[in-house]
Amino acid sequence: MISKVLAEEVLAVSMAGGADFAEIYAEVTRNNNVNMVDGKIDRVTDNVVSGVGIRAFLGTKTVFASTSDTTREGLLKCARSVAAAMGEASGVERIVLHERLFPNIHPARVIPTSTDAKLRADLLRAGCFAAKEYDPAISQVSGVIAGVDHTIWIANTEGLFTSDRHVRTRMAISSVASEGGVNQSGFDGPGAGMGLEFFDLVRPEDIGREASRSAMVNLKADYCPAGTMTVAIENGFGGVIFHEACGHSLEATSVGIGASQMTGKLGQQIANPKVTAIDDGTIPGAWGSVNIDDEGTPTQRNVLIENGILKSYMIDRLGSRRMGLPMTGSGRRQNYSFEATSRMTNTFIANGPDKNEDILASMEYGLYCRKMGGGSVNPLTGAFNFSVAEGYIVRNGKICEPVRGASLVGTGSDILQNIDMVGQNLDRAQGMCGSASGSVPTDVGQPLIRVSSITVGGR
């Protein structure tokens, strides 16, 4: 998309305002979605995102501009605007770039955006049909199969000139169960950093049945009682609690400006000794994995918390300058129009010492959260509120009747200390994370965990 010679010229112009560093981020991304409602194709979308973002640094001051005009003149115009916003004109030595290639940890065999729409529609139809046939009470099924082919080029004044390609595939199905004027929904949406070969590992029919199973559970459920109680949170998407309530507080975006509950706590015990939490962008084929981040830094396995001790933050280039700590391959952005910030990749609580059956057996009364929903968090205070997508009352160590309408309310610092049992069935689930640099794919995960005490919202 952009040649090395042109990148050298654009970087030199970007530095003309007195900057001490500049970078170019260029991308061409093709997105293709097939949407289906009640067994019929609702729409097929195919779009291309193409453009360039240019950023310059002077210490911790940054100037960023982007353009969809990728001609030489368009790029030079964008670079001149960055230089002018940075400050006084200065002379710049010639920029010399050296091409570098990084290993590809997630090769794709069947590129979804290059396949016939009928093939993708047939896969989605199989999942939606299985969801509809699950039970006569399933009144509506909607689904989407999404494919992304994402190619980036990165150049900077440290001499880096590189590119990367990342392919992702996901199927998401939502079911609605209805009875007596009551409607309840269920959802399942697995994905991977793979092509359509993903469906050799995950059957569309299983996705549809899981969405409908969850909807039917909620249809039969009574409302959850409110109060402070012991809660067990299942693996997979249960990890969204750590991601939101604690993960964002460990990103340099907030830590570097003192706007996080975790600022200044490196080396301190912030969690129960049973808790080890990791952000790992190097897991082959994982939804949140990338070979290099959006600043050209190779991703790595970052141990954030080890046996309850805070070991590391997730740090992008600006965060590195602010904090005086090395970059961790955590600079990410939705597309070229966003400035990269520190973000999570695949973030999870590692397996612990407790057997899963012992966790449930230890609960005289409490709530078992089989599936978590969405929520919100304040990184500065760590205060969070999350819905429970599928929950059950636990009595005398046994999972009993399903309940709906439950929510978990607390703070990240409290929940980390109150996780007093950590099981051994680690699994991850997929989602899209929104933050200052837009929406990016992330995995969340954990084994079954027990929180000794937390506020449960209900009726």
Summary of the structure (lengths in Angstrom):
residues: 459
radius of gyration: 23.6
end to end distance: 56.7
largest distance: 75.2
contacts: 1728
relative contact order: 0.14
helix: 24%
strand: 43%
